[in-house]
Amino acid sequence: MNIDKILSRLPIKALRNRIPLVPVVRLYGVIAAQGSPLRPAINLSTLAEPLERAFAMKGARAVALAINSPGGSPVQSALVHDRIRLLADEKKLPVYVFCEDVAASGGYWIACAGDEIYTAETSIIGSIGVIAATFGFEGAMEKLGVERRLYTAGDKKSLLDPFSPVSADDLKRLTALQKEIHDAFKKHVRTRREGLLKGGERKLFSGEFWTGAKAQELGLTDGVGDLMAVMRQKFGDKVRLPVVGAGKSWLQRRLGLAAQFSSINLPGDLLATAEVRAHWARYGL
């Protein structure tokens, strides 16, 4: 290469290295172990690679997370949160979280990975609780004249079977499981927001949710502001905010959308999509 060309690029490169850089990772959707092109999901499998790239980006001053999630799997919520904190501690980079329409339940669990949490005034924040929902079809089966035949090895194997009446023991077991998960959620929030919580625990951990402005009053968040405005305030007007997304496989690059939609299970995805809509609908979205 011509030496003049090399020299001509040096000032630009040096200038770019002096401009603050904050990679942005977007977390959008219901938190679930699996997703599909019709219903994208937040989970460790899909986020591990973009998170690694964001924290490894040369010259990064911090990492910003844009979260928009009504919650979902407590396991995936914890896995994603823990991976964020592991990378932040390894790279010694601060993490700034920006909640958009909603960061509730598992969405708020992940938001607690931030060293600082920001929201819009009208964001929905909180829902620190545990919920389980199912259906009961035993009455419908009786009307249709359908006989349920269920065989198990282990008297608790059919816990909460939707085609059988709910027993007192089943309900007691479910309540105990929910309490364990809720206790873990409460401990997590207390730890990550230590010294910042201002509301009573009965209120904060009731499963109630609030606007972003109210959440700040309760100490669940640190301020009201959007990603670009806050990052410019902290790092200057010239801060670069590249969005780091999941990389595409060789097959996806070659075949485009065909590769993404080849794995669609239409009946299952339609049912799952209805369930996803129910998650968002709980918060009026």
C-alpha positions as CSV (number, residue, x, y, z in Angstrom):
1,M,0.0,0.0,0.0
2,N,1.2,3.6,-0.7
3,I,2.8,5.1,2.4
4,D,1.0,8.3,1.8
5,K,-2.3,6.5,2.1
6,I,-1.2,4.9,5.4
7,L,-0.1,8.3,6.8
8,S,-3.3,10.0,5.7
9,R,-5.4,7.6,7.7
10,L,-3.5,7.9,10.9
11,P,-5.0,11.2,12.2
12,I,-8.5,10.0,11.5
13,K,-7.9,6.7,13.4
14,A,-6.3,8.6,16.3
15,L,-9.3,11.0,16.4
16,R,-11.7,8.1,16.4
17,N,-9.8,6.5,19.3
18,R,-10.3,9.7,21.3
19,I,-14.0,9.8,20.7
20,P,-15.9,8.1,23.6
21,L,-17.4,4.8,22.7
22,V,-20.3,3.1,24.4
23,P,-21.7,-0.1,22.8
24,V,-25.4,-0.6,23.0
25,V,-27.1,-4.0,23.3
26,R,-30.9,-4.2,22.9
27,L,-32.9,-6.7,24.9
28,Y,-36.4,-6.8,23.5
29,G,-39.2,-9.4,24.1
30,V,-40.5,-11.9,26.5
31,I,-37.8,-13.8,28.4
32,A,-37.9,-17.4,27.4
33,A,-35.6,-20.3,26.9
34,Q,-36.5,-20.5,23.2
35,G,-37.8,-18.0,20.6
36,S,-38.5,-18.0,16.9
37,P,-38.6,-15.5,14.0
38,L,-42.3,-14.9,14.8
39,R,-41.7,-14.4,18.5
40,P,-38.1,-13.2,19.4
41,A,-37.2,-13.9,23.0
42,I,-34.6,-12.8,25.5
43,N,-32.3,-15.6,26.7
44,L,-28.7,-16.3,27.3
45,S,-28.3,-18.3,24.1
46,T,-29.2,-15.3,21.9
47,L,-27.5,-12.7,24.0
48,A,-24.2,-14.3,25.0
49,E,-22.4,-13.5,21.7
50,P,-23.5,-9.8,21.4
51,L,-22.8,-9.2,25.1
52,E,-19.3,-10.6,24.6
53,R,-18.7,-8.4,21.6
54,A,-20.0,-5.3,23.3
55,F,-17.8,-5.7,26.4
56,A,-14.8,-6.7,24.3
57,M,-15.1,-3.6,22.0
58,K,-11.8,-1.8,21.9
59,G,-11.9,1.6,23.5
60,A,-15.3,1.1,25.2
61,R,-15.9,3.4,28.1
62,A,-19.1,1.7,29.3
63,V,-21.8,-0.6,27.9
64,A,-25.5,0.5,27.6
65,L,-28.5,-1.9,27.7
66,A,-31.8,-0.9,26.2
67,I,-34.5,-3.1,27.8
68,N,-38.1,-3.6,26.7
69,S,-39.5,-6.7,28.3
70,P,-42.6,-7.7,30.3
71,G,-40.7,-10.5,31.9
72,G,-40.9,-14.3,31.6
73,S,-38.5,-17.1,32.7
74,P,-36.9,-16.4,36.1
75,V,-34.0,-18.8,35.1
76,Q,-33.2,-17.0,31.9
77,S,-33.5,-13.6,33.7
78,A,-30.9,-14.7,36.2
79,L,-28.6,-16.2,33.6
80,V,-28.6,-13.0,31.4
81,H,-28.2,-10.8,34.5
82,D,-25.3,-12.8,35.8
83,R,-23.5,-12.9,32.4
84,I,-23.8,-9.1,32.2
85,R,-22.3,-8.7,35.7
86,L,-19.5,-11.2,35.0
87,L,-18.4,-9.4,31.9
88,A,-18.7,-6.0,33.5
89,D,-16.5,-7.0,36.4
90,E,-14.0,-8.7,34.1
91,K,-13.7,-5.7,31.8
92,K,-14.2,-3.2,34.6
93,L,-16.8,-1.3,32.6
94,P,-19.8,0.5,34.1
95,V,-23.2,-0.7,32.8
96,Y,-26.0,1.8,32.1
97,V,-29.6,0.4,31.7
98,F,-32.3,2.2,29.8
99,C,-35.9,0.9,30.2
100,E,-38.2,1.7,27.4
101,D,-41.9,0.8,27.4
102,V,-41.6,-1.8,30.2
103,A,-39.0,-3.5,32.4
104,A,-41.2,-5.6,34.6
105,S,-40.8,-8.9,36.5
106,G,-37.9,-10.7,34.8
107,G,-37.3,-7.5,32.7
108,Y,-36.6,-5.6,36.0
109,W,-34.5,-8.6,37.3
110,I,-32.2,-8.0,34.2
111,A,-32.3,-4.2,34.6
112,C,-30.7,-4.6,38.0
113,A,-27.5,-5.6,36.2
114,G,-27.1,-1.8,35.6
115,D,-24.8,0.3,37.8
116,E,-27.4,3.0,37.0
117,I,-31.0,2.5,35.7
118,Y,-32.9,5.1,33.7
119,T,-36.4,5.1,32.4
120,A,-38.9,7.3,30.6
121,E,-41.4,9.1,32.8
122,T,-44.2,6.8,31.6
123,S,-42.2,3.5,31.4
124,I,-43.7,0.6,33.4
125,I,-41.3,-0.7,36.1
126,G,-41.5,-3.3,38.8
127,S,-43.8,-6.3,39.2
128,I,-41.4,-7.9,41.6
129,G,-43.4,-11.1,42.1
130,V,-44.1,-14.5,40.6
131,I,-47.1,-15.6,38.6
132,A,-48.3,-18.9,37.2
133,A,-51.2,-19.2,34.9
134,T,-53.0,-22.2,33.4
135,F,-56.4,-23.5,32.4
136,G,-58.8,-26.1,33.8
137,F,-60.7,-28.3,31.3
138,E,-62.2,-30.9,33.5
139,G,-65.7,-29.4,33.3
140,A,-65.5,-29.2,29.5
141,M,-64.4,-32.8,29.3
142,E,-67.3,-33.9,31.4
143,K,-69.7,-32.1,29.1
144,L,-68.1,-33.6,26.0
145,G,-68.2,-37.1,27.5
146,V,-64.4,-37.4,27.4
147,E,-62.7,-39.6,30.0
148,R,-59.3,-38.6,31.2
149,R,-56.8,-41.5,31.6
150,L,-53.6,-40.5,33.3
151,Y,-50.9,-42.9,34.5
152,T,-47.9,-41.8,36.6
153,A,-45.1,-43.2,38.6
154,G,-44.7,-40.8,41.5
155,D,-47.8,-39.2,43.1
156,K,-46.6,-35.6,42.3
157,K,-45.8,-36.2,38.7
158,S,-49.2,-34.8,37.5
159,L,-48.9,-31.6,39.5
160,L,-51.3,-29.0,38.1
161,D,-52.5,-31.2,35.2
162,P,-55.1,-28.9,33.4
163,F,-57.4,-31.8,32.8
164,S,-57.7,-32.8,36.5
165,P,-59.2,-30.9,39.4
166,V,-56.8,-28.8,41.5
167,S,-56.0,-30.6,44.7
168,A,-55.1,-28.9,48.0
169,D,-51.7,-30.5,48.0
170,D,-51.0,-29.4,44.5
171,L,-51.9,-25.8,45.4
172,K,-49.8,-25.9,48.5
173,R,-46.8,-27.2,46.5
174,L,-47.2,-24.5,43.9
175,T,-47.4,-21.8,46.5
176,A,-44.2,-23.0,48.1
177,L,-42.4,-23.0,44.8
178,Q,-43.5,-19.5,44.0
179,K,-42.4,-18.3,47.5
180,E,-38.9,-19.7,46.9
181,I,-38.6,-17.9,43.6
182,H,-40.1,-14.7,45.0
183,D,-37.7,-14.8,47.9
184,A,-34.8,-15.1,45.5
185,F,-36.1,-12.1,43.5
186,K,-36.4,-10.0,46.6
187,K,-32.9,-10.9,47.7
188,H,-31.6,-10.0,44.3
189,V,-33.2,-6.6,44.3
190,R,-32.1,-5.8,47.8
191,T,-28.5,-6.7,46.9
192,R,-28.3,-4.8,43.6
193,R,-30.2,-1.8,45.0
194,E,-28.6,-1.8,48.4
195,G,-29.0,1.6,50.2
196,L,-31.2,3.0,47.4
197,L,-34.6,1.5,48.0
198,K,-37.0,4.0,49.6
199,G,-40.3,2.2,49.8
200,G,-41.4,-0.4,52.3
201,E,-40.8,-4.0,51.3
202,R,-44.5,-4.9,51.5
203,K,-45.2,-2.3,48.8
204,L,-42.0,-2.9,46.7
205,F,-42.3,-6.7,46.6
206,S,-46.1,-7.0,46.2
207,G,-46.0,-7.5,42.5
208,E,-47.3,-4.0,41.9
209,F,-45.8,-1.9,39.1
210,W,-45.3,1.8,38.6
211,T,-44.4,4.5,36.1
212,G,-40.7,5.4,35.6
213,A,-41.2,8.6,37.6
214,K,-42.7,6.8,40.6
215,A,-40.1,4.0,40.4
216,Q,-37.4,6.6,40.8
217,E,-39.1,7.9,44.0
218,L,-39.1,4.3,45.3
219,G,-35.4,3.8,44.6
220,L,-36.0,1.2,42.0
221,T,-34.3,3.4,39.3
222,D,-31.8,6.2,39.3
223,G,-33.3,8.8,37.0
224,V,-35.5,9.7,34.0
225,G,-33.8,10.1,30.7
226,D,-33.3,8.5,27.3
227,L,-30.2,6.6,26.2
228,M,-28.7,9.2,23.9
229,A,-29.3,12.2,26.2
230,V,-27.8,10.5,29.3
231,M,-24.8,9.1,27.4
232,R,-24.1,12.5,25.9
233,Q,-24.3,14.1,29.3
234,K,-21.9,11.6,30.8
235,F,-19.4,11.2,27.8
236,G,-19.9,14.3,25.7
237,D,-21.9,15.2,22.6
238,K,-19.6,13.2,20.3
239,V,-20.0,9.9,22.1
240,R,-20.4,6.9,19.7
241,L,-23.3,4.5,20.4
242,P,-23.0,1.5,18.1
243,V,-25.7,-1.1,18.4
244,V,-24.3,-4.6,18.8
245,G,-26.6,-7.3,17.6
246,A,-26.4,-11.0,17.2
247,G,-24.3,-12.2,14.4
248,K,-25.8,-14.2,11.5
249,S,-24.8,-17.7,10.7
250,W,-23.2,-18.6,7.4
251,L,-26.5,-20.1,6.3
252,Q,-28.5,-17.0,7.2
253,R,-26.0,-14.8,5.3
254,R,-26.3,-17.0,2.2
255,L,-30.0,-17.6,2.2
256,G,-31.3,-14.5,4.0
257,L,-34.9,-14.8,5.4
258,A,-35.3,-18.3,4.1
259,A,-32.9,-19.7,6.7
260,Q,-34.7,-17.8,9.5
261,F,-38.1,-19.1,8.6
262,S,-37.1,-22.6,7.8
263,S,-37.5,-23.6,11.4
264,I,-41.0,-22.1,11.9
265,N,-43.5,-24.4,13.6
266,L,-46.6,-22.4,12.6
267,P,-49.2,-24.0,15.0
268,G,-46.8,-23.9,18.0
269,D,-45.6,-20.4,17.2
270,L,-49.1,-19.0,16.9
271,L,-50.0,-20.4,20.3
272,A,-46.8,-19.1,21.8
273,T,-47.4,-15.7,20.1
274,A,-50.8,-15.5,21.9
275,E,-49.0,-16.2,25.2
276,V,-46.5,-13.5,24.4
277,R,-49.3,-11.0,23.7
278,A,-50.8,-11.9,27.1
279,H,-47.4,-11.0,28.8
280,W,-47.4,-7.5,27.2
281,A,-51.2,-7.0,27.8
282,R,-50.7,-7.3,31.5
283,Y,-49.1,-3.8,31.3
284,G,-51.5,-2.3,28.8
285,L,-49.2,-2.7,25.8
